[in-house]
Amino acid sequence: MLSSTLDILRIRQYFNAVTAARTFAAGVRDDAHFLDSVRHALLPLPVDSWGTEERRPFDHLPRVQAGAAQRRHWGRTAVVASGGSGALASIVGVARALEEARIEPCAYSLCSGSALFGFPLATGRGAEEVAEFVLGLRMDECSDVDWPAVATLLPRLARGFTGLLRGEKLEALYRQWLGDVTLGELPIPAFAPVWNVEHNTVEYIGPDTHPHLPVARAVHMAVALPLFFETVPLGRDHYYDGGTVDILPVTPVLSMSSPPDSVVAVNSFYPHEFHGEDVRGWTGRRGSIFLAAGQVKTCQHIELARRNLALLRREVAHVELLEPVAYATVKGIGLYAQFLDTRRWPDFMRAGHRAMGRALQSQSHARAHAHAA
């Protein structure tokens, strides 16, 4: 019994539980709007007015310009996006800027929240159409609480309980919009990590591994955050969001038979360059051990992301890291708030457009300067 209690991995789980509880309490204290967001999503009322009325976020933005030489410089360009719930609406803006520059991505490697926006882009839908669809979503229409499972949680000793929310509504909405198109039929290859619970492994779903998997089901699998959403069955196994393990999925694009010349990497989950939180002076603060616990909670996750970014930079000639949405936006309960409340999504899209536009412009200026020299 003592050996099991003091197991190093269990100790880490204790730290995680305490950290999560403190993060939630601090988030609710600092953001009174969050509980209202939860109530709107989980217990909607007929009088509720929620979501965003904005459907065309790019109408008044200056267009991105790029010449033939610039397009040749970028060559085959892939987009790799982190998780980060609604903050990853920013990749719709990235796609819009690439459209304006007449650069079509050769692949999308998506993760968690970015799957909501990236898989539709991979079907060939334009950024404007994708924006209009996702900005019309209401989270109370995309998921519902499994109230019978919640009500019988204690009597059944949690047998069969895999998450608070069902995701079938979300999948049905995407299927209604996209039809039965499968990963193997995508005009632009798209991938996402998913976590196999039975075997405790990460798999990368995509056109090569799961050609017959409907895109709508792929979206559902990719966003099924453990405990928040129920698992998604596929074959004999059950899957959750693979971003719980791999938040920057570079493996699929580096494994392509024709690797990209350039990669646009979008980070909307961790601080700049996937650095960790800076808690210098932690031993002199109250609750020092809890500050250390917060670092323990993310240490493996963020280290893998840093290594993946380094690998990407080593293997690909040109890597452009974009960070259009500040880390503070998705820190703590912000990850859930930006999923449940879509009102900031248009701003995130515009931020992605600006970030991609600056990247294209800076490359143009760099070449012009080199030519003049």
C-alpha positions in Angstrom: 0.0 0.0 0.0 2.8 2.5 1.0 4.8 1.5 -2.1 1.8 2.3 -4.3 1.1 5.6 -2.6 4.7 6.8 -2.9 5.1 5.7 -6.6 6.8 8.6 -8.4 4.1 8.7 -11.1 1.4 8.8 -8.5 3.1 11.6 -6.7 3.1 13.5 -9.9 -0.6 12.9 -10.3 -1.2 14.3 -6.8 0.7 17.4 -7.8 -1.3 17.7 -11.0 -4.6 17.4 -9.1 -3.6 20.1 -6.5 -2.3 22.4 -9.3 -5.5 22.0 -11.3 -7.7 22.8 -8.3 -5.6 25.9 -7.5 -5.6 27.0 -11.2 -9.4 26.6 -11.4 -10.0 28.5 -8.2 -7.7 31.3 -9.2 -9.2 31.5 -12.7 -12.7 31.7 -11.3 -11.6 34.4 -8.9 -9.9 36.5 -11.6 -12.5 35.9 -14.3 -16.1 36.1 -13.1 -17.3 35.7 -16.7 -16.0 32.2 -16.9 -18.7 30.6 -14.8 -21.3 32.4 -16.9 -19.6 30.9 -20.0 -19.9 27.4 -18.5 -23.6 28.0 -17.6 -24.4 29.2 -21.1 -22.7 26.1 -22.7 -24.0 23.5 -20.3 -27.3 24.9 -19.2 -28.6 27.2 -21.9 -31.8 29.1 -21.4 -34.2 30.3 -24.1 -33.4 33.9 -23.4 -29.6 33.4 -23.8 -27.9 35.4 -26.5 -24.4 33.9 -26.8 -21.6 33.7 -29.3 -20.5 36.2 -31.9 -22.7 38.0 -34.5 -19.6 38.6 -36.6 -19.2 36.2 -39.5 -16.8 38.0 -41.9 -13.7 39.0 -39.9 -11.4 39.7 -42.9 -13.7 42.2 -44.7 -11.8 45.4 -43.7 -8.2 44.0 -43.5 -5.6 45.0 -46.0 -4.7 42.1 -48.4 -1.4 40.4 -48.2 0.7 40.8 -51.4 3.3 38.3 -52.6 5.1 38.0 -55.9 6.2 35.0 -57.9 9.7 35.1 -56.5 8.3 35.2 -53.0 6.2 32.2 -53.7 9.1 30.3 -55.1 11.1 31.1 -51.9 8.5 29.5 -49.7 8.0 26.5 -52.0 6.0 23.7 -50.6 4.6 25.1 -47.3 3.1 23.0 -44.5 1.2 24.4 -41.5 1.8 22.8 -38.1 -0.5 24.0 -35.3 -0.5 23.5 -31.6 -3.5 23.0 -29.5 -5.1 25.9 -27.6 -8.9 25.6 -28.0 -10.6 28.6 -29.6 -7.3 30.6 -29.8 -6.5 28.3 -32.8 -9.1 30.2 -34.8 -6.0 32.1 -35.6 -5.0 29.5 -38.2 -8.0 30.6 -40.3 -6.4 34.0 -40.5 -3.0 32.3 -41.3 -4.8 30.4 -44.1 -6.4 33.6 -45.4 -3.1 35.4 -45.6 -1.6 32.4 -47.5 -4.6 32.5 -49.9 -4.0 36.2 -50.6 -0.3 35.4 -51.2 -1.4 32.5 -53.5 0.5 30.0 -51.4 -1.5 26.8 -51.0 -0.4 24.6 -48.0 0.9 21.2 -49.0 -0.3 19.8 -45.6 -1.8 20.6 -42.2 -0.7 18.9 -39.0 -3.2 19.8 -36.4 -3.7 19.2 -32.7 -6.7 19.5 -30.4 -8.4 22.8 -30.9 -6.7 23.5 -34.2 -8.5 20.5 -35.7 -11.8 22.5 -35.5 -10.4 24.9 -38.0 -7.7 23.1 -39.9 -9.5 20.0 -41.1 -12.2 22.1 -42.9 -9.4 24.1 -44.5 -7.8 20.9 -45.7 -11.1 20.0 -47.5 -10.4 22.9 -49.8 -12.9 25.3 -48.2 -11.7 28.9 -48.3 -10.8 30.7 -45.1 -13.8 33.0 -45.5 -16.2 30.0 -45.7 -14.5 28.3 -42.7 -14.7 31.5 -40.7 -18.4 31.9 -41.4 -19.1 28.3 -40.4 -17.1 28.2 -37.1 -18.2 31.7 -36.0 -21.8 30.4 -36.3 -21.2 27.6 -33.9 -22.6 27.8 -30.4 -21.0 25.4 -27.9 -24.4 24.5 -26.4 -25.3 23.2 -29.8 -22.0 21.4 -30.2 -22.1 19.2 -27.1 -24.3 18.2 -24.3 -23.8 17.0 -20.7 -24.3 13.3 -20.2 -26.6 14.0 -17.3 -27.7 10.3 -16.8 -24.0 9.3 -16.4 -23.4 12.2 -14.0 -26.4 11.4 -11.9 -25.4 7.7 -11.6 -21.7 8.5 -11.1 -21.5 7.5 -7.5 -24.0 4.6 -7.4 -22.2 3.0 -10.4 -18.7 3.8 -8.9 -17.9 5.7 -12.1 -18.2 2.5 -14.2 -18.4 3.5 -17.9 -17.9 7.2 -17.2 -15.3 8.7 -19.6 -16.1 12.4 -19.7 -18.6 15.1 -18.9 -19.6 16.1 -22.4 -20.8 14.1 -25.4 -19.2 15.1 -28.7 -21.7 13.5 -31.2 -23.4 16.9 -31.8 -20.2 18.5 -32.8 -19.4 15.6 -35.2 -22.9 15.8 -36.6 -22.6 19.5 -37.3 -19.3 19.0 -39.2 -20.7 16.0 -41.1 -23.8 18.1 -42.1 -21.4 20.8 -43.5 -18.6 18.7 -44.9 -20.5 15.6 -45.9 -18.9 12.2 -45.7 -15.5 13.2 -47.1 -12.8 11.0 -45.6 -9.2 11.7 -44.7 -8.1 9.8 -47.8 -10.2 12.2 -50.1 -8.7 15.4 -48.7 -7.2 17.6 -51.4 -4.7 18.8 -48.8 -3.4 16.1 -46.5 -4.2 16.7 -42.9 -3.1 14.9 -39.7 -3.8 15.0 -36.0 -2.5 13.1 -32.9 -5.0 11.0 -31.0 -4.4 9.0 -27.8 -5.3 5.4 -27.7 -6.5 4.7 -24.1 -6.3 0.9 -24.3 -2.7 0.8 -25.4 -1.5 4.2 -24.0 -0.1 5.2 -27.3 -0.2 8.2 -29.6 -1.4 7.6 -33.1 -1.4 10.2 -36.0 -4.6 9.9 -38.0 -4.2 11.0 -41.6 -4.8 9.9 -45.2 -2.1 7.2 -45.1 -3.1 5.6 -41.8 -6.9 6.1 -41.8 -8.0 6.9 -45.4 -11.6 5.8 -44.8 -12.1 7.9 -41.6 -14.7 10.7 -42.1 -13.2 14.1 -41.5 -16.1 14.9 -39.1 -15.1 11.9 -36.9 -11.4 13.0 -37.1 -12.4 16.4 -35.7 -14.4 14.8 -32.9 -11.5 12.5 -32.0 -8.9 15.3 -32.1 -10.8 17.6 -29.7 -11.9 14.9 -27.2 -10.0 16.4 -24.2 -9.8 13.8 -21.4 -12.5 14.1 -18.7 -14.0 17.1 -20.5 -15.3 15.0 -23.5 -16.2 11.4 -23.6 -13.8 9.0 -25.4 -14.5 8.4 -29.1 -14.7 4.7 -30.1 -12.9 3.5 -33.3 -12.7 -0.2 -34.0 -12.1 -1.9 -30.7 -10.4 1.0 -29.0 -11.2 4.3 -27.5 -9.5 7.6 -28.2 -8.9 11.0 -26.6 -7.3 14.2 -27.8 -3.6 13.4 -28.5 -2.6 16.9 -27.6 -2.4 15.7 -24.1 0.9 14.1 -25.2 2.1 15.8 -28.3 1.1 19.5 -28.5 3.2 20.3 -31.6 2.8 17.4 -34.0 5.7 17.7 -36.4 6.0 13.9 -37.1 3.5 13.7 -39.9 5.0 16.5 -42.0 8.5 15.3 -41.5 7.4 11.8 -42.6 5.8 12.9 -45.9 7.2 11.3 -49.1 7.8 14.9 -50.4 8.9 16.9 -47.3 8.0 20.6 -47.2 10.4 23.4 -48.1 8.8 25.7 -45.5 6.8 25.2 -42.4 4.5 27.7 -40.7 4.4 26.6 -37.0 1.6 28.2 -34.9 2.0 28.2 -31.1 -1.1 29.2 -29.1 -0.6 27.0 -26.1 2.8 27.8 -24.4 4.9 30.9 -23.8 7.2 32.2 -26.5 9.3 29.6 -28.3 7.7 26.9 -26.0 9.7 28.2 -23.0 8.4 27.2 -19.6 6.9 29.4 -17.0 9.4 31.6 -15.2 9.0 31.0 -11.4 12.3 32.3 -10.3 12.2 33.1 -6.6 9.6 30.4 -6.0 11.3 29.2 -2.8 10.7 32.6 -1.1 6.9 32.6 -1.9 4.0 31.2 0.0 3.0 27.8 -1.1 6.4 27.1 -2.7 5.7 23.5 -3.2 2.6 24.3 -5.3 4.6 26.5 -7.6 7.0 23.6 -8.1 4.0 21.3 -8.7 2.9 23.6 -11.6 6.3 23.1 -13.2 6.1 19.3 -12.7 2.6 19.3 -14.4 4.0 20.6 -17.7 7.6 19.6 -17.7 7.4 16.5 -20.0 4.7 18.1 -22.2 6.6 21.3 -22.9 10.0 19.5 -23.3 8.6 17.4 -26.1 7.2 20.5 -27.8 10.7 22.2 -27.6 12.4 19.1 -29.0 9.8 18.9 -31.8 10.4 22.6 -32.7 14.2 22.0 -32.7 13.7 18.9 -34.9 11.6 20.9 -37.3 14.2 23.6 -37.6 16.9 21.0 -38.2 15.0 19.2 -40.9 13.3 22.0 -42.8 15.1 24.8 -44.6 12.6 27.5 -43.5 10.5 27.5 -40.3 8.4 30.4 -39.4 7.1 30.3 -35.8 3.9 32.4 -35.4 2.5 33.2 -31.9 -0.6 35.3 -32.8 -2.5 34.8 -29.5 -0.7 35.5 -26.2 -0.1 32.6 -23.9 -2.0 34.4 -21.1 -5.2 34.0 -23.2 -5.2 30.2 -22.8 -3.4 29.9 -19.5 -5.3 28.0 -16.8 -9.0 28.1 -17.3 -8.5 30.3 -20.4 -8.1 27.1 -22.4 -11.8 26.2 -21.5 -13.1 29.7 -21.6 -11.9 30.2 -25.2 -13.6 27.0 -26.3 -16.9 27.7 -24.6 -17.2 31.4 -25.6 -16.6 32.1 -29.3 -16.9 35.9 -29.0 -13.1 36.5 -29.3 -12.6 34.1 -32.3 -12.9 36.9 -34.9 -10.1 38.7 -33.2 -8.0 35.6 -33.1 -8.5 35.1 -36.8 -7.4 38.7 -37.5 -4.4 38.1 -35.3 -3.4 35.1 -37.3 -3.8 37.1 -40.6 -1.6 39.9 -39.3 1.1 37.5 -38.0 1.3 35.6 -41.3 1.3 38.8 -43.3 4.2 40.1 -41.2 6.1 36.9 -41.8 5.6 37.1 -45.6 6.6 40.8 -45.6 9.7 40.3 -43.5 10.9 37.6 -45.9 10.3 39.9 -48.8 12.3 42.7 -47.2 15.1 40.3 -46.3 15.5 39.2 -49.9 15.3 42.8 -51.2 18.0 43.8 -48.8 20.2 40.8 -49.7 19.8 41.6 -53.4 20.7 45.3 -52.9 23.8 44.3 -51.0 
